[in-house]
Amino acid sequence: MTSERSTQEGQAGGGSTLRRLGTLLVGQGEAIAGTVYGTIIVLATITAGAAAFQDDLWRLCVVIAASVMVVWVAHVYSHGLGQSLHMRRRLTWSELMAIARREYAIPLAAVLPLTSLLLGATGILTGSTAVWLAVGIGVATLTLEGLSYARLERLNLTATIATVAVNLALGVTIVLLKALVAH
């Protein structure tokens, strides 16, 4: 009986770990904004860089990772600056780190698309497949974020469809730009 309970608790913990990982990568609650923002940055960078780096996905990965990290640092800095001015005092290190943790969804949004591109860079996927998979992951993430937001806000069906449509419109616009830039 005890070992059965331990096994069930271990499985529940594993499920909890997967759920937390999914939440980190796809975002929930406060992280929705950062995940959407990070995903749009990744999609835009893929769109801008895919043609230039189609034969060197390693460089595209570096460009995407660097872009996302620079934007994340700028985001943390600007939020910290704004909060400091609002509070009329310098932020403590722990207050700044709290902002950094809250905004960490921005770089986390790059993990799954970068994984796809790394699979292309290593030859496991073709370059074109890896790029389109990364774009698909980004569009799927935007869709999930729209659904998460709608659920969080308890939106009705019409508002849910509108929210998902806005997120998808962002993603599809970037995909169309990518297609136009590549051809």
C-alpha positions, 0 to 999 in steps of 0.5 A: 500500500505504501509503495503504491501511494509513493508511486502515485505521488511520484507520478503526480509530482512528475505530472506537476513538473511537466505542467510547470515546464509547460507553464514556463514555456507557453506561459500562464497568468502574468506570464502571458504578456511576456510569452506573447511578446517573446513569441512575436520577437522570435517570429519577427527575427526568424522572418527577418533572418531566415533568408539571410541565414538559410544555409547557417541555422546556427547563426540564425539561432545566435541572432534569435537568442541574442535578440530575445535576450537584449529585448528581455534585458531592455524590458527589465531595465525599462520596467525597473526604471519606471518602477523606480521613478514611480516609487521615487527611490532606487529599487533594491536588488530583490525588487529588480530580480522580481521584475526580471523573474516576472519578465522571464517569459520573454526569453522562455518563449524562444526555447521551443522555436530555437529547439526546432532550429537547432534540430535543423542546424544539427541536420536532424531536420532539413533547414526549411522544415526546421524554420517552418516548424519554428514558425508553426510553434510560434503561431501555435503558442500565440493561439494557446495564449489567446485561449489561455487569456480567454479562459483566465478572463472567462470570456464568452465564445465570441470574445474568445474567438476574437482574442484568438483571432487577434493573436493569430492575425499577429502570427499569420502576418509575420508568416506572410512577411516571412513568405514574402521575404523568402521569395 
